[in-house]
């Protein structure tokens, strides 16, 4: 047990899916898992371990932001011997060809945050997702006729939907930096996976775009998120 996780070591599966929202973790457990039980409730970050088609899996929320993800990923890899973590979250589009409700598979994450540098001197701005996990996800997506977009994402400390001058905000990044979407957690996850020689990747559903002012209904959003959740779950079956 840790300061942030009261689960016993055997209560956490070697494979963890991490939405940001504790309520989404609850939704996944109730709608996709069998024989699940609550294994942690510290800070209301309710964590569930159960089975998906016979495969043991844990669903644990990460909270919002690099710092929160960094804590939970560190503890899962170091103290609970987790081997694989797939973040399943939402994002905002960074390009006009990335549409609302598109599903993105992150190949790498770029950040301006100093989290990794402060943690142990890691000074690179970009870090890569697991080839092992990405290959599995791509195989399942192809078999299931799920169209995914693959590429670099940005992990930011700023919820850029609220930024008044988006062009000025984006001028902080290198001019030739091409990214599909922005979110707030993946760099910390990928960094911890690299540190502990483990595997991590990130699947995202696009829910905001500066190029599209449509309002997405809750029904449409739920269906798209379900596609992403099932893609992640089906991808772990052969791990």
Buried (B, 14 or more C-beta within 10 A) or exposed (E): BBEBBEBEEEBBBBBBBBBBBBEBBBBBBEEBBEEBEBBBEBEEBBBBBBBBEEBBBBBBBBBBBBBBBBBBBBBBBBBBEBBBBBBBBBBBBBBEEBBBBBBBBBBBBBBEBEBBEEBEEBEEBBBBBBEEBBEBBBEBBEEEEBEBBBBBBBBBBEBBEEBEEEEEEBEEBEEEEEBBBBBBBBBBBBBBBBBBEBBBBBBBBBBBBBEBEEEBEEEBBEEBBBBBBBBBBBBBBEB
